[in-house]
Amino acid sequence: MSETDNSESFSTTVAKRTLLASLVIVGMGFSVLFPVLSPLGREMGLQEFQITSIIASSSLMVFLASPIWGRASDRWGRKRIMLLGLFGFTAGTALFNTVLTAGLNGWLIGLPLFITLIVARVMHAAVMSATMPAANAYMADITNLTNRTKGMGAAGAANNLGAILGPAVAGLAVISLLTPLWIMAGLALLNGLFVWRFLPEPPRQRELGERPRMSYFDPRILPFVVVGVLMFTGFALVQQTMGFRFQDALNLSAGETARDFGIAMTFSAGASLIAQAVIVQRFDIAPFTLLKLSMPLLIVAFTLFALYDTQLMLTIGMTILGFGMGLAGPGFMAGASLAVSPEEQGAVAGVAGSCGPLGFTIGPLIGGFMYQASPSLPYAFAAGMYLVLLISMHWIGRRVKVHGQP
């Protein structure tokens, strides 16, 4: 018996390490675009709102597709769906980069360029959105009620380690604005091959059939959906307008913007990694408590963005923002996961995983409009939104329960 247990423990350890290594590359793939897209769009003659609309449209697709992929991972297996998302990321990045090349060379301009970029990015998002719900459900499969929050924290930490490395790769934009994106296409391909070779399928998922759908308004997860959507809306608002803020406030070139904003994003992701690797892993803090602790930090970060436009203060604000999101992310995912049964982990991972994309649909649209009106307006709006959310946390928290507990 002990020999079997040891074998199972070893298998779980290998699976977890392989999953976390893969999530580092996934984090790089998502974060490398943010420092690059703003100066890229301006180089192609696009307006701020058009640039943020590209991310918003793809995020809307991720929002729509994530619950479907989460349920699909229940039926067809976590690994199979992860592989589809990873290889889809590679193909989609290559397609998007090809359109960007056409725009930079003047082969596509104006409205045709804008529409083609949106279509390419939406096609990309439809497939790459399979990765995260399957990965989060995989982590839920190999953890239990006592270590679920730490497991989700480890997944978030791996993703944020990738978010640190992504902006570092984005620094290569000083050579060519598309160089970081082509590098990530290659790394995503290698990541898919790595998962295909080394990641085992969770045993409990091998003979699963159809699973019921899960509603965003399911009372068990509704508190986390509300907090998650608003939280990611504010975060996306910063991610999609801060490149403009750096370029305009500091009078930077396109390559310099990608470099300096990439440095700020590295500090942000590093602070998030510290929050997840130290606070979440070493202290037994309830998921919703992590969310409540993050709110004051996020309000401070947005207030700094609204009041200051120096590189130092903007970078400090990004660092505080990263630390706050580092606390909030694991609390959000673990809380939603613990609220439902083991058989519903794929479904809840899809629903919870789509809250971020919904926020990244709303945030860039709001941010793009507001930034064109006033560079400080998006951040003042976000600070006010989070203040209202902080005041509402007590009422929301009374509706939070753990599955199987009265």
C-alpha positions as CSV (number, residue, x, y, z in Angstrom):
1,M,0.0,0.0,0.0
2,S,2.7,2.4,0.9
3,E,4.6,1.6,-2.3
4,T,1.5,2.5,-4.3
5,D,0.9,5.7,-2.3
6,N,4.6,6.7,-2.9
7,S,4.1,6.0,-6.6
8,E,1.0,8.1,-6.7
9,S,2.7,10.9,-4.8
10,F,5.7,10.8,-7.2
11,S,3.3,10.9,-10.2
12,T,1.4,13.9,-8.7
13,T,4.7,15.7,-8.1
14,V,5.9,15.2,-11.7
15,A,2.5,16.3,-13.1
16,K,2.5,19.4,-11.0
17,R,6.1,20.4,-11.9
18,T,5.4,19.8,-15.6
19,L,2.2,21.8,-15.4
20,L,3.9,24.7,-13.6
21,A,6.8,24.7,-16.1
22,S,4.2,24.9,-19.0
23,L,2.4,27.8,-17.3
24,V,5.6,29.8,-17.2
25,I,5.6,29.8,-21.0
26,V,1.9,30.5,-21.2
27,G,2.5,33.6,-18.9
28,M,5.3,34.8,-21.2
29,G,3.0,34.4,-24.2
30,F,0.3,36.6,-22.8
31,S,2.6,39.3,-21.2
32,V,5.0,39.8,-24.1
33,L,2.2,41.5,-26.2
34,F,1.3,44.3,-23.8
35,P,4.5,46.4,-23.9
36,V,4.7,45.9,-27.7
37,L,1.1,46.4,-29.0
38,S,0.7,50.1,-28.1
39,P,3.8,51.4,-30.0
40,L,3.2,48.8,-32.7
41,G,-0.3,50.2,-33.3
42,R,0.9,53.8,-33.4
43,E,3.6,52.8,-35.9
44,M,0.8,51.4,-38.2
45,G,-1.2,54.6,-37.8
46,L,-4.0,53.2,-35.6
47,Q,-5.8,55.3,-32.9
48,E,-5.6,54.4,-29.2
49,F,-9.2,53.2,-29.2
50,Q,-8.5,51.0,-32.2
51,I,-5.5,49.5,-30.5
52,T,-7.3,48.7,-27.3
53,S,-10.2,47.3,-29.4
54,I,-8.0,44.6,-30.8
55,I,-7.4,43.2,-27.3
56,A,-11.0,43.8,-26.3
57,S,-12.3,41.8,-29.2
58,S,-10.0,38.9,-28.6
59,S,-10.7,38.9,-24.9
60,L,-14.5,38.7,-25.7
61,M,-13.8,35.6,-27.7
62,V,-11.8,34.1,-24.8
63,F,-14.7,35.0,-22.5
64,L,-17.1,33.1,-24.7
65,A,-14.9,30.1,-25.4
66,S,-13.4,29.5,-22.0
67,P,-16.5,27.8,-20.4
68,I,-16.8,25.6,-23.5
69,W,-13.2,24.5,-23.2
70,G,-13.6,23.9,-19.5
71,R,-16.5,21.5,-20.0
72,A,-14.6,20.0,-22.9
73,S,-11.7,19.2,-20.6
74,D,-14.2,17.3,-18.4
75,R,-15.3,15.2,-21.3
76,W,-12.2,14.8,-23.4
77,G,-9.4,15.1,-20.8
78,R,-7.3,18.0,-19.5
79,K,-4.1,17.2,-21.5
80,R,-5.9,17.0,-24.8
81,I,-7.5,20.4,-24.4
82,M,-4.3,21.9,-23.1
83,L,-2.4,20.7,-26.2
84,L,-5.1,22.1,-28.5
85,G,-4.7,25.5,-26.8
86,L,-0.9,25.5,-26.9
87,F,-0.5,24.5,-30.5
88,G,-3.3,26.9,-31.4
89,F,-1.4,29.6,-29.7
90,T,1.6,28.9,-31.9
91,A,-0.5,29.0,-35.1
92,G,-2.5,32.0,-34.0
93,T,0.6,34.0,-33.1
94,A,2.1,33.3,-36.5
95,L,-1.1,34.5,-38.2
96,F,-1.3,37.7,-36.1
97,N,2.4,38.4,-36.7
98,T,1.9,38.0,-40.5
99,V,-0.9,40.6,-40.4
100,L,1.3,43.0,-38.3
101,T,4.1,42.6,-40.8
102,A,1.7,43.6,-43.6
103,G,0.7,46.7,-41.6
104,L,4.2,47.8,-40.8
105,N,5.2,47.4,-44.5
106,G,2.2,49.4,-45.7
107,W,0.7,46.4,-47.5
108,L,-2.4,46.9,-45.4
109,I,-3.5,50.3,-44.0
110,G,-6.4,52.0,-42.4
111,L,-9.7,50.2,-41.9
112,P,-8.8,47.0,-43.8
113,L,-5.7,46.7,-41.6
114,F,-7.8,47.2,-38.4
115,I,-10.4,44.7,-39.4
116,T,-7.9,42.1,-40.5
117,L,-6.0,42.5,-37.2
118,I,-9.2,41.9,-35.2
119,V,-10.2,38.9,-37.3
120,A,-6.7,37.3,-36.8
121,R,-6.6,38.0,-33.1
122,V,-10.2,36.6,-32.6
123,M,-9.2,33.4,-34.5
124,H,-6.1,33.2,-32.3
125,A,-8.1,33.7,-29.1
126,A,-10.8,31.1,-30.0
127,V,-8.2,28.3,-29.8
128,M,-5.6,29.6,-27.3
129,S,-8.4,30.1,-24.8
130,A,-8.4,26.3,-24.3
131,T,-5.2,26.3,-22.3
132,M,-6.0,28.1,-19.0
133,P,-9.4,26.5,-18.0
134,A,-7.9,23.0,-18.7
135,A,-4.7,23.9,-16.7
136,N,-6.7,25.3,-13.8
137,A,-9.0,22.2,-13.7
138,Y,-5.9,20.0,-13.9
139,M,-4.5,21.7,-10.8
140,A,-7.9,21.2,-9.0
141,D,-7.7,17.5,-9.9
142,I,-4.3,17.0,-8.3
143,T,-5.1,19.0,-5.1
144,N,-7.6,18.7,-2.3
145,L,-9.6,20.9,0.0
146,T,-6.6,21.6,2.3
147,N,-4.1,22.6,-0.4
148,R,-6.3,23.9,-3.2
149,T,-5.5,27.5,-2.5
150,K,-1.8,26.8,-2.4
151,G,-2.1,24.8,-5.6
152,M,-3.8,27.7,-7.4
153,G,-1.2,30.0,-5.9
154,A,1.6,27.9,-7.4
155,A,-0.1,28.0,-10.8
156,G,-0.5,31.7,-10.5
157,A,3.1,32.1,-9.4
158,A,4.3,30.1,-12.4
159,N,2.1,32.2,-14.7
160,N,3.6,35.4,-13.1
161,L,7.1,34.1,-13.5
162,G,6.3,33.9,-17.2
163,A,4.8,37.4,-16.9
164,I,8.3,38.6,-15.6
165,L,10.1,36.9,-18.5
166,G,7.7,38.1,-21.2
167,P,8.4,41.8,-20.8
168,A,12.1,40.9,-20.8
169,V,11.6,39.3,-24.2
170,A,9.6,42.4,-25.2
171,G,12.8,44.4,-24.7
172,L,14.1,42.9,-27.9
173,A,11.6,45.2,-29.7
174,V,14.5,47.7,-29.8
175,I,15.8,45.4,-32.6
176,S,12.5,44.9,-34.3
177,L,9.0,45.4,-32.9
178,L,8.0,41.9,-34.1
179,T,11.0,40.0,-32.8
180,P,9.5,39.3,-29.3
181,L,6.3,37.9,-30.9
182,W,8.1,35.6,-33.3
183,I,10.2,34.3,-30.4
184,M,7.1,33.5,-28.4
185,A,5.5,31.6,-31.4
186,G,8.6,29.3,-31.3
187,L,8.5,28.9,-27.5
188,A,4.8,28.1,-27.6
189,L,5.5,25.3,-30.1
190,L,8.2,23.9,-27.8
191,N,5.9,24.2,-24.8
192,G,3.2,22.1,-26.6
193,L,5.7,19.4,-27.4
194,F,6.9,19.5,-23.8
195,V,3.4,19.0,-22.4
196,W,2.6,16.2,-25.0
197,R,5.7,14.3,-23.9
198,F,5.8,14.7,-20.1
199,L,2.4,15.7,-18.7
200,P,0.2,12.7,-17.7
201,E,-3.6,12.8,-17.9
202,P,-5.2,13.1,-14.4
203,P,-6.5,9.5,-13.6
204,R,-10.0,10.8,-12.5
205,Q,-10.5,12.3,-16.0
206,R,-9.9,9.2,-18.1
207,E,-13.5,7.9,-18.1
208,L,-15.6,11.0,-17.7
209,G,-18.7,11.7,-19.9
210,E,-20.8,14.8,-20.4
211,R,-20.9,17.3,-17.5
212,P,-23.7,19.8,-16.7
213,R,-23.2,23.4,-17.7
214,M,-22.5,26.0,-15.0
215,S,-24.1,29.4,-15.0
216,Y,-22.3,32.7,-14.2
217,F,-25.2,33.3,-11.8
218,D,-24.8,30.1,-9.9
219,P,-25.2,31.3,-6.3
220,R,-22.2,29.2,-5.2
221,I,-19.7,31.1,-7.4
222,L,-21.6,34.4,-8.0
223,P,-19.6,36.4,-5.4
224,F,-16.3,35.4,-7.1
225,V,-17.7,36.1,-10.5
226,V,-18.7,39.7,-9.5
227,V,-15.4,40.4,-7.8
228,G,-13.4,38.7,-10.6
229,V,-15.0,40.6,-13.4
230,L,-14.6,44.0,-11.7
231,M,-11.0,43.2,-10.6
232,F,-9.9,42.2,-14.0
233,T,-11.6,45.1,-15.7
234,G,-9.5,47.5,-13.7
235,F,-6.3,45.5,-14.3
236,A,-7.0,45.3,-18.0
237,L,-7.6,49.1,-18.1
238,V,-4.1,49.6,-16.9
239,Q,-2.4,47.0,-19.0
240,Q,-4.0,48.4,-22.2
241,T,-3.4,52.1,-21.6
242,M,-0.2,52.3,-19.6
243,G,1.9,51.9,-22.8
244,F,0.4,55.1,-24.1
245,R,1.0,56.7,-20.7
246,F,4.7,55.8,-20.7
247,Q,5.1,56.9,-24.3
248,D,3.3,60.2,-24.0
249,A,4.4,61.3,-20.5
250,L,8.1,60.4,-21.0
251,N,8.2,61.3,-24.8
252,L,9.6,57.9,-25.8
253,S,10.0,56.2,-29.2
254,A,8.2,53.0,-30.0
255,G,11.1,50.8,-29.1
256,E,11.9,52.8,-25.9
257,T,8.2,52.5,-24.9
258,A,8.3,48.7,-25.2
259,R,11.5,48.6,-23.2
260,D,10.5,50.9,-20.4
261,F,7.0,49.7,-20.0
262,G,8.4,46.2,-20.2
263,I,10.6,47.0,-17.2
264,A,7.6,48.3,-15.2
265,M,5.7,45.1,-16.1
266,T,8.6,43.0,-14.9
267,F,8.5,44.8,-11.5
268,S,4.7,44.2,-11.4
269,A,5.0,40.5,-12.2
270,G,7.9,40.1,-9.8
271,A,5.8,41.6,-7.0
272,S,2.9,39.3,-7.9
273,L,5.3,36.4,-7.8
274,I,6.4,37.3,-4.3
275,A,2.8,37.6,-3.1
276,Q,2.0,34.2,-4.5
277,A,5.2,32.4,-3.6
278,V,5.5,33.9,-0.1
279,I,2.2,35.1,1.2
280,V,-0.1,32.6,-0.4
281,Q,2.2,29.6,0.0
282,R,3.4,30.1,3.5
283,F,0.3,31.4,5.2
284,D,-3.1,29.7,5.5
285,I,-5.3,32.5,4.3
286,A,-8.9,31.9,3.2
287,P,-9.5,32.7,-0.5
288,F,-12.0,35.5,0.1
289,T,-9.7,37.1,2.7
290,L,-7.0,37.3,0.1
291,L,-9.4,39.2,-2.2
292,K,-10.3,41.6,0.6
293,L,-6.6,42.2,1.4
294,S,-5.8,43.0,-2.2
295,M,-8.4,45.8,-2.7
296,P,-6.7,48.6,-0.7
297,L,-3.4,47.9,-2.6
298,L,-5.1,48.1,-5.9
299,I,-6.8,51.4,-5.0
300,V,-3.4,52.9,-4.0
301,A,-1.9,51.8,-7.3
302,F,-4.7,53.4,-9.4
303,T,-4.5,56.6,-7.4
304,L,-0.7,56.8,-8.2
305,F,-1.4,56.4,-11.9
306,A,-4.0,59.1,-11.8
307,L,-1.9,61.7,-9.9
308,Y,1.6,61.2,-11.2
309,D,3.2,60.8,-14.7
310,T,6.9,60.2,-13.8
311,Q,8.6,57.0,-14.7
312,L,9.5,56.3,-11.0
313,M,5.9,56.8,-9.7
314,L,4.3,54.9,-12.6
315,T,6.7,52.0,-12.0
316,I,6.0,52.0,-8.2
317,G,2.3,52.0,-9.1
318,M,2.8,49.0,-11.3
319,T,4.7,47.2,-8.6
320,I,1.9,47.7,-6.0
321,L,-0.7,46.7,-8.6
322,G,1.2,43.4,-9.2
323,F,1.4,42.6,-5.5
324,G,-2.3,43.2,-5.1
325,M,-3.2,41.0,-8.1
326,G,-0.8,38.4,-6.8
327,L,-3.0,38.1,-3.7
328,A,-6.3,38.4,-5.5
329,G,-5.6,35.9,-8.3
330,P,-5.2,32.7,-6.2
331,G,-8.0,33.8,-3.9
332,F,-10.4,34.2,-6.8
333,M,-9.6,30.9,-8.6
334,A,-9.3,28.8,-5.4
335,G,-12.5,30.3,-3.9
336,A,-14.5,29.4,-7.0
337,S,-13.0,25.9,-7.2
338,L,-13.7,25.1,-3.5
339,A,-17.3,26.2,-3.8
340,V,-18.3,23.4,-6.2
341,S,-18.0,19.6,-6.3
342,P,-15.0,17.6,-7.7
343,E,-17.1,16.7,-10.8
344,E,-17.7,20.3,-11.7
345,Q,-14.0,21.4,-11.7
346,G,-13.8,21.7,-15.4
347,A,-17.0,23.7,-15.6
348,V,-16.0,26.1,-12.8
349,A,-12.5,26.5,-14.3
350,G,-14.1,27.6,-17.6
351,V,-16.5,30.1,-15.9
352,A,-13.9,31.5,-13.5
353,G,-11.3,31.6,-16.2
354,S,-13.6,33.6,-18.5
355,C,-14.0,36.4,-15.9
356,G,-10.5,37.7,-16.7
357,P,-11.2,37.8,-20.5
358,L,-14.6,39.6,-19.8
359,G,-12.6,42.2,-17.8
360,F,-10.1,42.4,-20.6
361,T,-13.1,43.1,-23.0
362,I,-14.6,45.9,-20.9
363,G,-11.4,47.4,-19.5
364,P,-9.6,48.3,-22.8
365,L,-12.8,49.7,-24.3
366,I,-13.3,52.0,-21.3
367,G,-9.7,52.8,-21.1
368,G,-9.3,53.6,-24.8
369,F,-12.2,56.1,-24.7
370,M,-11.2,57.7,-21.4
371,Y,-7.5,58.0,-22.3
372,Q,-8.3,59.9,-25.4
373,A,-10.3,62.3,-23.3
374,S,-7.7,62.6,-20.5
375,P,-4.6,60.5,-19.7
376,S,-5.4,60.3,-16.0
377,L,-9.2,59.7,-16.3
378,P,-9.0,55.8,-16.7
379,Y,-7.1,55.4,-13.5
380,A,-9.3,57.8,-11.5
381,F,-12.3,55.8,-12.7
382,A,-10.7,52.5,-11.7
383,A,-9.8,53.7,-8.3
384,G,-13.4,54.8,-7.7
385,M,-14.7,51.4,-9.0
386,Y,-12.4,49.5,-6.6
387,L,-13.4,51.7,-3.7
388,V,-17.0,50.8,-4.2
389,L,-16.0,47.1,-4.5
390,L,-14.0,47.3,-1.2
391,I,-17.1,48.8,0.6
392,S,-19.2,45.9,-0.8
393,M,-16.8,43.1,0.2
394,H,-18.5,42.4,3.5
395,W,-21.9,42.0,1.9
396,I,-20.5,39.8,-0.9
397,G,-18.4,37.7,1.5
398,R,-21.5,36.6,3.5
399,R,-22.5,34.6,0.4
400,V,-19.3,32.7,0.1
401,K,-19.4,29.0,1.1
402,V,-17.1,25.9,0.7
403,H,-18.6,22.8,-1.0
404,G,-19.7,20.2,1.6
405,Q,-19.7,22.6,4.5
406,P,-22.8,24.1,6.0
